[in-house]
Amino acid sequence: MPIPTMLATFDQRTAALTQLGVVMAHLARSEPWPGHGIGLDRMEYDALDAVVRGAYATNGWFTEENVRHAFGSWADALDGEGLKRWCDTYPALSSARSPVRTVGIILAGNIPLVGLHDVLSVWLAGHRAKVKCSSQDPALIPGLIDVLERFVPGTATRITFSPGRLGEVEAMIATGSNNTARYFEHYFGHLPRIIRKSRTSVAVLDGTETPEELASLGEDVFRYFGLGCRNVSKLYVPNDFELDRFFTAVFPWKDIVLHNKYGNNYDYTRALWMLDGVKFLENGFLLVKEDEALASPMASVFVQRYTDRGAVDYELAAQAESLQCIIGHHALPFGKAQTPGLADFADGVDTLRFLLDLK
């Protein structure tokens, strides 16, 4: 039942987030309304399901499968015990917020629900959020906040959405490209802020990977069509590594090329590399090119061979500002790039600590 209070307590907010995770888990599995125990009536549940189904009409990259995958990842993150463990590391969360600040949030729209962590963190920390959604993802996050409003009436006055200028804010969280980051710094440089730039992710193979691990690597490469900063765009492999092992393992992703946008990018990059005389390998849905750069074009991955693993670690440390995560043995497990936990802050910046420290 909704909590009849305008300013929810910390316990009420965490209980609402846990219940939101339950709702998202059902939607992730594309299940029909499970009954009033979900905390929503049939019309409310079906309205959010319609938002999930309709995301593709606004953004052709947001297939229903990928949107539901994002919902499932968030459902896991909002599990009650996991949420409690995360919150327990911030004792100040349970205290009344003073002063309450208005935090502007500019969201990216490259993958479904990107930026939801920022929005929920501001709310959880007791501040007000003024949110500007990307035109590529205008409905998913507002739809979830509508659900939170049903669980905690008054939430919609604490999290508001603006189609235009944000207006006056006292702190800023903005995510964009390297170019837009310079714009953000210019306009918001006088405020406490987190400004995120473009990043990418890599996988470091040591040659001992099992077929199952390499198959899981396909999830890190292809999920969301490779559009996320957590998607692997480059592989570091030993000199004697046979790339056929990787091609064989990721073959179940072959139908991704049937997606019009992805297929067009595959054809474009392939044609461009052929015209330029670039050497590359292909399997019909992925292009592989040996290159020292980190970020590869859509529908491709770069490969860099190595003999000294220590040199790879040194190189990655030097490029830390361009990396979101590293996949491999002794790093993030294969297949886990697109299922970040609540403590896996974007760019390694502790958003919740930033919010709690606002004066």
Summary of the structure (lengths in Angstrom):
residues: 359
radius of gyration: 21.3
end to end distance: 34.3
largest distance: 66.9
contacts: 1118
relative contact order: 0.13
helix: 48%
strand: 15%
